[in-house]
Amino acid sequence: MLAYWYFGSEHYEVTGIPILNYHEVDNTFHTCLTMTPHDFSQQMQYLKDQGYHTITPAQLNDYLTKGTALPDKPVMITFDDGYVDNYTDAYPILKKYDMTGTIFIITSLVGKPGYLSWAQIKKMDKDNMAFGSHTITHRPLSELDENTVRQELTTSKQQIETQLGHSIHFIAYPEGKYNTMVERETKAAGYAGAFTVNAGRLHAGDDP
């Protein structure tokens, strides 16, 4: 009976919250980190048809730390690196299905060929897309010394906040790599939560 209750349940307090991680969404590149707009649209349509509701990092953090209620069948849609196709391809698809997403940007690449511009970032930010840091250079933080980690964390946060005109509170660790020192410096830099590539769903009480 208990197994049926668990595996048959669709409530997030039982099953946990899924976070889907994307990178590029285009027809140009064919790598393990690239999805075609057609496939991405089909996945978003599936989520919509199945009754999922996209949430922001702030909503997720409030649930993890305060137990604040979420919409039925919550899901997070995230993008790493800040590719320009997140604006030209993924963003219109999300809008089509009344969904939102979160983009973690590498600040040194903003405005470079193939990457988002600050103007595109600001437009999406005003239209309920969320943004966070993916550091300045995307070097794995667990492989850097403490001072360099601190710079990667604080400077990227300041750069994004200056451009957007408001605070940001979340980061995605490059390659998902972190250690105790990285966690300590992330908290000290003023982040409320950090995203990794650890498999599994999130539950109330998990370490943000």
ChimeraX attribute file (.defattr): number of C-alpha atoms within 10 A of each C-alpha:
attribute: neighborCount
match mode: 1-to-1
recipient: residues
	/A:1	5
	/A:2	7
	/A:3	8
	/A:4	8
	/A:5	10
	/A:6	12
	/A:7	10
	/A:8	11
	/A:9	12
	/A:10	13
	/A:11	13
	/A:12	20
	/A:13	16
	/A:14	14
	/A:15	16
	/A:16	17
	/A:17	20
	/A:18	17
	/A:19	19
	/A:20	13
	/A:21	16
	/A:22	18
	/A:23	20
	/A:24	26
	/A:25	27
	/A:26	21
	/A:27	13
	/A:28	10
	/A:29	12
	/A:30	12
	/A:31	8
	/A:32	8
	/A:33	12
	/A:34	16
	/A:35	20
	/A:36	17
	/A:37	18
	/A:38	13
	/A:39	12
	/A:40	19
	/A:41	20
	/A:42	13
	/A:43	12
	/A:44	20
	/A:45	17
	/A:46	12
	/A:47	18
	/A:48	15
	/A:49	10
	/A:50	10
	/A:51	13
	/A:52	18
	/A:53	17
	/A:54	23
	/A:55	21
	/A:56	19
	/A:57	23
	/A:58	15
	/A:59	16
	/A:60	24
	/A:61	22
	/A:62	16
	/A:63	18
	/A:64	18
	/A:65	14
	/A:66	11
	/A:67	14
	/A:68	12
	/A:69	13
	/A:70	18
	/A:71	13
	/A:72	13
	/A:73	20
	/A:74	21
	/A:75	23
	/A:76	21
	/A:77	20
	/A:78	21
	/A:79	22
	/A:80	23
	/A:81	25
	/A:82	26
	/A:83	26
	/A:84	22
	/A:85	18
	/A:86	26
	/A:87	19
	/A:88	15
	/A:89	19
	/A:90	25
	/A:91	17
	/A:92	14
	/A:93	21
	/A:94	19
	/A:95	13
	/A:96	12
	/A:97	14
	/A:98	12
	/A:99	21
	/A:100	21
	/A:101	24
	/A:102	22
	/A:103	27
	/A:104	24
	/A:105	28
	/A:106	25
	/A:107	23
	/A:108	13
	/A:109	18
	/A:110	21
	/A:111	16
	/A:112	11
	/A:113	10
	/A:114	13
	/A:115	19
	/A:116	23
	/A:117	17
	/A:118	15
	/A:119	13
	/A:120	16
	/A:121	24
	/A:122	16
	/A:123	13
	/A:124	19
	/A:125	15
	/A:126	10
	/A:127	11
	/A:128	13
	/A:129	19
	/A:130	21
	/A:131	27
	/A:132	25
	/A:133	33
	/A:134	28
	/A:135	27
	/A:136	20
	/A:137	15
	/A:138	19
	/A:139	16
	/A:140	15
	/A:141	24
	/A:142	19
	/A:143	13
	/A:144	13
	/A:145	11
	/A:146	14
	/A:147	10
	/A:148	12
	/A:149	20
	/A:150	19
	/A:151	15
	/A:152	24
	/A:153	26
	/A:154	20
	/A:155	16
	/A:156	23
	/A:157	25
	/A:158	16
	/A:159	15
	/A:160	22
	/A:161	17
	/A:162	11
	/A:163	12
	/A:164	18
	/A:165	10
	/A:166	9
	/A:167	14
	/A:168	19
	/A:169	19
	/A:170	25
	/A:171	25
	/A:172	25
	/A:173	26
	/A:174	23
	/A:175	15
	/A:176	14
	/A:177	17
	/A:178	17
	/A:179	10
	/A:180	9
	/A:181	13
	/A:182	21
	/A:183	17
	/A:184	11
	/A:185	18
	/A:186	23
	/A:187	14
	/A:188	13
	/A:189	18
	/A:190	15
	/A:191	21
	/A:192	18
	/A:193	18
	/A:194	22
	/A:195	19
	/A:196	14
	/A:197	14
	/A:198	8
	/A:199	8
	/A:200	10
	/A:201	14
	/A:202	18
	/A:203	18
	/A:204	20
	/A:205	12
	/A:206	11
	/A:207	11
	/A:208	16
